[in-house]
Amino acid sequence: MPPTIKHWKHLIASGLCLLMLAGCQTTVTAPAGWRPDTDEGWPEPERTDVLRPREMVTGNRVTIELRVPGIGMREDSASVIDERGMVPLPIIDLFKIADMTPSEAGQAIAHEYIQRQIYKDLVVNVINLSNVTLAEEYFITGEVKNQAGRFPLTPGLTLRQAIIAAGNVTDYASDTVWLTRGKTIQEYSRKKLNSLKVHDPVLRHGDTIKVDRAWL
């Protein structure tokens, strides 16, 4: 028997309920298996600085090699990207390469020469001399005696040691220390850390430490 209008209404209502339930799902951000007394379960920080070549910016020192395949012609130049993001090039004068990776810049320069019919074929190699791999680091803020900011991360450095390295805490510091790693924030007690009776977590690249201020 063909479906009646009542059947169709029932099917449509059921479909709407399913869509509403799907839209009500929530995301749990706490890392699975996380335990406050160990380093297990902490999320790994995202290392965007090593996932892809960095884009070039104003002030970067670059070398640009133009090479015509087959005839052995080669021309090298060295320059600094100016405030407009440009570098000087033979014949075509200024060309913008800021906000590009070296590979993207090489392709764009070659395309410009060929499009202007200056060369029929050209290979361009761009090297960013300022492209130095970022060192691992951590950050500390709040009530520390020395200037807060970023510090180089040495292997095995713990939370307690990092606070000591920052000159220890000021007279206005509370007992509370916060350690942020990715989207996870954990509270620690300075007194318990100094007593060595609780787990002292080893820092990772990108960790942020905040020493709270005591409120009288």
N, C-alpha and C positions, 0 to 999 in steps of 0.2 A: 504494500500500500504506500503511495507517495507521501512524503512528510507534509503535515498540516502546518498552518500558520503558527499554531501553538508550539509545535516541535521546533520550528525555526526560531521562535522567540527564546525557547529554552537553550538552544545551542548558542545563540548570540550572547545571552546572559552569562553562560558558562565561560565563553571566551573572554568576556570583559573581566570576569573575576580572576582568571588566570593572569591577564595582563596587569591587573592591579597588584596582585600578589608579587609578581616579578619586579614591579617598580618599588616595592617596599623592602627589598633586601638591603642589608647593611654590610659594611666591610669592617672586619676586625683588624685593627692595626697592630695589636700586641704580637710580638714575634713568638712563634711556636717554640715551646720548650725553654722559654726564658726563665732563668733562676737568678735571684738577686745575689746569691752567695758564690756564684761562679761566673766565668766568662761565657758559658754556654748559652746559646740562643740569641746573643746580640746580633743584630743585622749587620752585614758587611757594608761599609760606606761605599757610596758610588764614586768611582774614580774617573770622572769625566776627562781629567787631564791626560790620561793615558789611553783612553778608548779611541781617540781619533786625533789626527794632526790639528794643532791649534790654528785658528784663523789669525792672519797677520793684522797688525794695527799700526797706527801712527807712531813713528819713532823706531820701528823695527829696522835693523840693518839687513839688507838683502843683497844677494848676488844673482844676476840674471845671465844665463848663457843662451845665446841664439846660435843654432846650428842647422845648416842646410844639408840634408842628406845627399850623398852622391858626389858632391863637388868639394867637400871638405872645408867649406867656409864656416868659420866660427868667430863669434864676437862675444866677449864677456864684459860685464859692467857691474859696478858696485855702487849702491846708493842707499839712502835712508828714506823711508816712506814719509812724505810731508804731511802737514796738518789737514790737507784735503784727501789724504789716502792715496796719493799718486807718486809715481816714480818716473824719471826721464828714460825714454827709450830712443834708440837711433831711428831717424826719419819720421816716426809718428809722434815724437815729442812726449807729452805727458800721458800716462795711462794709469787708471785707478786699479789698485790691487788689494786695498784694505778690505777687511771682512771676507777675504778668500783664504783658503789653505794654499800652500805653495803649489800643489798639484793643480788646483783649480785656476790659479793665476797663470801658470804655464800654458794651460790649454786656452785660456782667454786671450793671452798675448799672441799665441800662434794663430788663433782664429782671426784676430784683428789684422795681422800682417797679410794673411791669405785673402781676407775679404777685401782689403784695399788693393789687391793684386800686386803687392810689393814682392812677395814670394809665392811660388806655386806650392811649395812644401817647406815646412819649417818645424823644427823641434826646439822647444823652449824648456829650459830647466831652471826653476826658481828655488833658491836655498835661503831660508830664513835663519840668519846667523844669530838672532835673538831668541830662537826657539829652544829654550833650555827646559828640560823636564822638571816639573815642580817637585820640590823635596816634600817628604811627608811631614805633617805638622799637626799641632793641636792648638786650641784656643782656651784662654782662661780670662774670666771677667769677675767683677765683684770686689770683695774686700781682701785684696792682696797688697802687700807692701810695695813691691816693685810695679812698674807699669804693666797694666793688663794688655793682652793682645795675643798675637800668634807666636808660637815657639816651635823650634825644630823638634821632631819626634825621634828620640833615640830608642833602639830596640829594648824592650823589657821595662820601659818607664811606666811606673804605676801612678795611680791617682794621688796618693799621699806624697810621693816623690815630686810630682809636678807642682803641687802646692808649695812645697819647700823650695823648689827651684825658682818660684816666682817671688821669693823673699818671705815666704810664709804669710800669715794673715795679719790684718790690722787689728787694732784694739776694738774696733767696732764690729768685727766679724761674729756671726752666730755660729752655732755648732753644725749648721746644715750646709751641705755641699751637694750641688746637683750636677750629674753627669749626663750629658745629652749625646746620644749616638743615633744618627738618622732621625727617625720619628719616636725613638724610645728615650724616656727620661727616667733616671733612677736617683733616689735620694740616699745620701750617705751621711753618717755622723763623723765629724772630725775626731772627736774623742775616741770613738771606737776604732777608727782607722789608725790613730796614733798608738793605741794600746796593742795593736797587732792581733786583736782577738776576732776580727772579722776579715772577710776576704777583701783584699786590696786589688781592685781590677787593673789589668794592664791596659794602657791606653792604645788606641788605634788612630790611624790617620783620619782627621776631620772631627775628632771628639771635641766637645766644648764643656769646660768646667766653669761653674758659677759658685762663688762663695757668698752666701747670703749675709745680709747686714742684720745685726741684732736690733730689735726694737724694744726700747725701754718702756 
